[in-house]
Amino acid sequence: MAAPFLADITDIGSWLRSPFALLFAVFQLWMLIDAIRRKEWIWVLFLLVLPGFAAFWYFFYVYRDGPSVTRGFELPGAHDRRRIKELQAQIHHLDKPHHYSQLGDIYFQQGKLDQADSAYRAALERDAQDIDTRAHYGQCLLRQNKPREARPLLEGVVAENPKHDYGHSLMGLAETLAALGETDAAIATWQRVTENHSYPRARVQLAGLYAAKGQTDQARAELREVIADDPHAPGFQRKRDRVWIRRAKKLARQLG
């Protein structure tokens, strides 16, 4: 009785002819490629050793959290993606700059940076002074690896309101300066952020710059604070900052 059953299981041809098996294989490969692109090597190992179960686990635990290009870089007040159709209709009928800007925020959160770029530029064509649009477009340009273009936008926003977007615009400026190789200026800007906020995004990147300059004691101090605060943070915040906590623990291990 068992022999025919085992023969069916080991018959690769029958598996390849099965639409379900083909879909399963595509899904498994999709998750594996995504894990490799994100350099999630532990997950790569799980996906290879435990195909199937690990693929679904990875999808719900990592992949579904959002696009890797903007993970950990949320824009405060960004709207739900269900607003897209409504905003497109409002743009068609009213052509208001804030509708374009809100649409850009949604695309940014979805990782669709080219579409976000177009929406932000359309908003600025209609209102070049809107501080939210300038700030968010600067963040978008930075994620597109265009720090030189992002810098004047973010510097202007921070000069006008250093606390804009609860410190997120100042963080964007710090990241821009770091991307341009201006390490000392980036450190000084991160220190301005951490004077008023305890964002893991800020402390981990500040620690990384300290470590790069050989200031390991300062780096360890920042990382200890991030790791110690994490268990006491609300659930939604821990999920949002998961990427930074992982980076903090990795860097802490490297520093010893």
QUIKAWO-V316515 format. One record per run of one state. SS is the DSSP state (H for helix, E for strand, L for the rest). FROM is the first residue (numbers start at 1). LEN is the number of residues. Records with the same first field share a line. If there is no record, write none. Layout:
# QUIKAWO-V316515
SS->FROM-LEN  FROM-LEN
This chain:
# QUIKAWO-V316515
L->1-1  11-1  17-2  38-3  50-3  62-1  66-2  71-10  95-2  110-3  127-4  144-3  161-3  180-3  197-3  213-3  231-4  241-1  256-1
H->2-9  12-5  19-19  41-9  53-9  63-3  68-3  81-14  97-13  113-14  131-13  147-14  164-16  183-14  200-13  216-15  235-6  242-14
